[in-house]
Every structure is written in C-alpha cells, then in structure tokens.
Amino acid sequence: MLRQRIITALVLLAVLLPAVFSSLTWPFALLSLLMMGAAGWEWGRLNGLKPRFALLMGFALALVGLLVWSTGWAAGVPDWLWFVSAMLWVTGGAFTLYGGVKQWPRWPAVLRLLGGLVALCLAWLAMMGAKSLGLNFLLSVLCLVWMADVAAYFGGRQFGVRKLAPSISPGKSWAGVYSGILGVLLLAVFWLWLDRRFEVDSPSIFSAVFRSGGSTGLLVAVLLLCAMSVVGDLVESLVKRSAGAKDSSQLLPGHGGVLDRIDALIPVFPVALAIQQLSL
C-alpha cells in the first residue's frame, strides 16, 4: 500500500508541477478542470446519483468550466464573489458539521448536489484567480494546505488524545489541529523570508497579509485558513460516512479519490482570495 501511494503521489506531482509552473494558463486550467470534473462525479456518487448521472454531472461541471475559461470570464471574476464564498463556507460549513452525519441525507438531494457543484465551481474559479495573481501566490496557498495536512497528521499521531469530531472522522484530534496551525505559522515565517530574500513574481498570501495587517493580521489569516482546511476535510468525511464509503472513489490508487485529495483546498482558495482582496 505504501509503495502504491508513493508511486501515485510521484505521478501526480509529475503532472501537477509542470502545469503550476507553466507561464501559460491553459495547462493549469485544463488539469484543474479535469480534477474538478472527477470530483463532481465523485460528489454525485456519494450523494445517491446513479453511475451514468454522476458521470454526466462531472462532465457537465468540466464543460461549464471550459466554456467559462474560453470566454475569458474566469479572468474577470468580481471581487465580491470571494467574500460571498467565504461567508458561505463559514456559515454553511458550520451548519453542516453541526447537523452531523445523520442530518446530511435528510437534506433535499437537489440541495446537496447543487451545494457541491457550487463549491467546486467556486474553488476552480479561485484557483484560476490565484494562478492569475502569480506563481508565488498560488504556490503559497497550495503549500499552506499541504503543510496543515502533513503537520496535523504527524502531530495527531504523536500527541492526539482528545478527538476533534469522533462521529465524523475518528482519526482527527485537536492535537492535529494545533500541530497544523503551528506548521503553517512556521511556513509563513519561512515564506516571508523567501519573499524578502528573492525576487518573486507576486506577493505570497503571507506577505500580502503581513504588509497590511502585520503580525496580528497574519496570525488571524493563518487561523482562518487552517480552520477552513479542517472544515473542508470534515465536510467531505461527513458526506462519505453518510454514504457508507471509505473513500470518494478509487481513481487514485493508494489515495482514494480526487475529493479525498482536494477537500481542504475547496474552501481555502476562495477564502484566500477574499483575504488577499482585504490586504490590498
């Protein structure tokens, strides 16, 4: 299993990194659309759609994104949309987690399916927005989520006693949350040094916040973004548990599905764009 996970991770990086570092927009746009289409298919399956309809939903999501990108609208998203997205995630995420696993299937299927599609669309638009701001900004948001996840995993394994949400995700602990925050704070300090030491194409999310809000603003932003990464992870775990599924799919050998890999990114990117706008 470990060997399979490593091989899959290396393949994913080999595909992702050239698209991220490319000076052209289309490689990242197409790759992220493929990813969102697969996530849309998984979301449909987890919420009771028959296989062909779930596949149709994923295809439609990718097609709509392609049309939006080809018309150039993705490059001109109004700033207010990021603030609306952030509010929807803060309120909707809290409401969903408060309702718990048993409440989720009681919601109308149309609402559940539409909510997932809207979240995926907003996440993709935010990823494209981050890409347009610059490589440094995009990388800083990606690495923030990855650091939070990795630090939470090791901190939770080493010190995790008090569970975070045992009925939703028994493996997560408060120690993991604190470790994730600490890891991101250390990453922020390191990235601030990088931005000052080297010439970069754009401010990172950390530099953007630090320049306008100082240390206090940076701390608040890190806490909010880490919280959103946890919310995204927990919401996906809640939906999987409600559906009786261990993974969102088996598309990625050793890793589960696409949603399993991007669940934390889905809320973080729109919130990061909202924070960046406040920092201007």
N, C-alpha and C positions, 0 to 999 in steps of 0.2 A: 504493500500500500504506500509506504513512504517513497519508494522508488518511482511509483506511478505518479505520485503528487509532484515530485521534483521534476520529472520529465515534462508533465503538463505545464508546470509553472515556467520552465525554461522556454517551452514553445510559445506560451502566452506572451512572455517578455520579448521574445524574438519578433513577434507580430506587433505588439503594442509600442515598443520603444521607437522603431523607425517612424511610425505614424505620429507619435507625440513630437519627436524631434524634427520632423519634416517641416521645411519652410512653407510648403504648400498646405492648403486647408483640406483638400479633398481626401487624402489618405485617412486622416483622423475622423473626418465626417463620416466616411463610409464604414470604417471599422466600428465607430461608436454606434452608428445606426444598425449595423448587423448585431451588435451586442444588445441594443435596446429591443430589437425585433425578437431576439431569442428570449429576452427577459419577459416581453409581452406574451409570448407563447407559454412560458412557464407560469406566469400570473394567471392566465386563463385556465390552465390545467388545475392549478391549486384552488381555484375558485369554482370548480364544478363544470367547466365547459367540456363538451365532447372534443376528442382529439382534433377533428377537422376544423371545428370552430375556433379552438385555441390556436391552431396553426394560422387560420385566417386572421385572427386578431393580431398575432405577432407580425404577419406580413403587412397588414393594414397600417400598423404603427410605423414600421420601417418605411413604407411607401409615403405616408404623410410627411414623415421627417425628410425624406428625399425631395419631395415637392417643395417643402418649406425652405430647404437649403438651396435648391436650384433656382428659386425665385429671389434669393438674397435676403429673405425676411429674417432668417436666423441671425444675420449680422446686425440687424436693427431692432432688436427686442427692446421695448420700452423699459426703463429702469424700474418703474413701479411694479412690474411683474415679479421682480425678485423679492420685493418686500411682501407682496401678497403671498408668494410661495413660502417665504419664511414663516409668516403668520399661520398659514395652513398647516405647515409641518409642526409648529409648536403646539397649536391647539388640537389639530386632528390627530397628531401622534399621541399626545397625552390622553385624549378621549379614547382612542383605540386601545391603548395599553391599559387604561383604567377599566374598560369593559372586559378585557381578558379574552381567553381562548373561547369560552362558551358563548360569549356575546357576538363574536365575529360572524358565524354562519347565520345568525338571526337578522343581520342587516340584509336589505334587499340586494339580490345578486347584481342588478344593474348598477347600484351604487358602489358595490365592492369592485366590480370590473372597471367602471369608469374612474374611480379613485386611483386605481393602479395605473391606468393608461395616462391620466393627467400627471401623476407623479413621475412616470417615466419620460413623458414628453418634456416636462419642465426640467428634469435632470439633464436630458440631452441638450436642450437649448442652453442651459447653464454651462455645460461642458464646452459647447461651441463658443459661448461668450468668454469663458476662461481662456480658451485657445486664442481668441482674437486679441485678448489683452497682452498675451506674450507667453513664451515658453516658461519663463521663471515663475510666473503666477500660476500657470497650470500645474507645473511640477510641484509647487509648494502645497497646493491643495491635495493633490494625489498623495504626496508623501505624508501629509498631516494625517490622512485617513489610514494609510498603511502603518504609520508609526503607532497611532492609537490602537490599532488592532493587534499589532505584534507585542507592544508593551503590555496591553491588557491580558494577552494570552499568557505570557511568561509571569507577569505579576500575579495573575489569578491562580496559576498552577502552584506558585511558590507560597503565596500568602492567603489565598482565597479560603475564607471560612464562612463569612456571612454572605448568603446568596442575594443576588440582585433581584431576580424575578423567577423564583423556582418553578412556578406554574407555567411559565412561558419558555424559559431557557435555563434549565437547571445547572448548566456548566458555568454560567456567568456569575461573578461575585463583585461586591463593592471594592474589594482589593484590586480587581482587574480594572475597574473604572478609574480608581485613583492612580494606578500604575500607568494607564493610558494617558491621563492628563499630564502626569509628570514627564512621560516620554515626549509628549508634544511640546511641553514647555522647554525642554532641553533642545528639541529640534528647532523651536522658534529662536532660541538664543544662537544656535549654530547658524541658522539661515540668515539672521540679522548680520552676523559677521561675514558671511559669504557675500551678501548684497553690498556691504561696505568695502570688502577686500577686492572684489572682482567686478568687472563691467558686465552688467546684465541687461537684457532687452526690456525688462519691465520689473517693477517692484513685486516682490513676493507678497502673499497675503499677510505675512508677518510684518514686513516693512511698511506696507500700506497702512496697517492699523497702528503701528508704533509711531509713525510720523504724525498722525493726527490725534491719537489718544494716549500716547506714552505707555509706560509700563502697565498702568491700570487698565487702559483700553485693550492692550494686548492680552492681559490676563482674562478679561471678560470675554473677549472674542474666542480665545482658546477654550474656555469653559463651555461656551455656547456651541462651538463647532464639535467639540468632543461629545457633548450631550446629544447633538443631532446624529452623530455617527452611531452612538449607542441606541438611540431611538429607531434609526433605520434598521439596524441589526435585529432589535427586539420585535419590531413590527413584522419583519419577514419571518422570524421564528414563530411568532404567534399564528400567522397565516398557515405556515407549514404544519404546526401542531394541530391546528383546527382541521386541516385536511388529512391528518394522519400520515404525513410524509416526513421522511428524514432529511431529504434534500429537495431542492426545487426541481431538479431533473438530474440526468446523468450525462449531460453534454460534455462536461469537463472531467475526464477520468481522474479519480482520486480527490476531486474537489467538489463534486456535486454539480450544481447548475450555475448558470450565469448570475441569477439573482443572489445565490449564495456568496458570490464574489463581489457584487457591486451594491449590496443592500445598504451599506454605510455611505457610499458615495451619493446615493439618490437624494437624500435630504441635504447633505453637506454642500454640494455645489451651488444650489440656489441660495442657500444661506450665506455662503462665502461671497457670492456676487452682491448680495444685499449689504453685507458688511463692507465690501470694497467701495460700494457707492457712498456709504456713510463716511468713509475715510477720505473722500475727495475734498 
